């Protein structure tokens, strides 16, 4: 599927076709996660609040145990 980057008001964005919204189970107001793979490809995924909570907990743990994790990585 090919999408055009367009000017939308004072911003720039993509208009997602109805079929893509249905396939991704997206509705207006939903949030997407965009990640870049090592080969440069972008991956869009519907934001998962449970995943976000888990990542927040993981980030706090990594910060708390930063020194220990650094030592274990050697």
N, C-alpha and C positions, 0 to 999 in steps of 0.2 A: 504494500500500500504506500502510495506516495502522498506526502502532505506538504503544503506550501507554508512557509513562515510568512505571516502577514502582520501588518500594522493594525493594531486594535486600539483605538483611542490614542493615548500617549504611550502605549506599551507595544510589545511585539509578542505574538503568540501563534499557536496552532489551532485550527478549527478541526475537531475530531468528528469524523463521520458517524452518523447514527449507528451503523453496523458495528463499528469499533467500540462505541460506548456500550452497546448491548453485549458484545463478546467479552468485554472486561468488567461487566456488571457495574458500570459507572453511571452516576447521575450528576447533574449540575451541583457544584459545591463540594464534591468529593476531592480528596487530595491524592496526588500520585507521588511515588518515589521514583526518582531517576537515578540510575547507577550507570557508571561507565565501566565496561569490561576492558581487560588488558589490550584487546585488539582495537579499542576505540569505539565499539558499538555501544549505543545507549539502550538501556532496558527500562521500560515503564512498567510499574506495578502499582496496583491499588494500595493505598496506605493501610496498614494493619495496625490498629491501636495496641493489640496485644504484643506484637513484635516490637513496636516502639517502646512500650513499657519494659520489655525484656532487655532491649538495647540500652535504655537509660540505666537500668540496674547493673548491666555488664560494664558500662562506662565508669560508673561510680566504683565498682569493685576493682577495675583495672587501675583507677587513679589511687585508690587506697593501698593497693598491693603492688604499686608500680616497681618498687625496688626489688621485691621478691620475684616478680615476673621477669624483670630484666636479668636477674641472676639465673633463673631457670632457663632462659633462652640461650644462655652461653653454651 
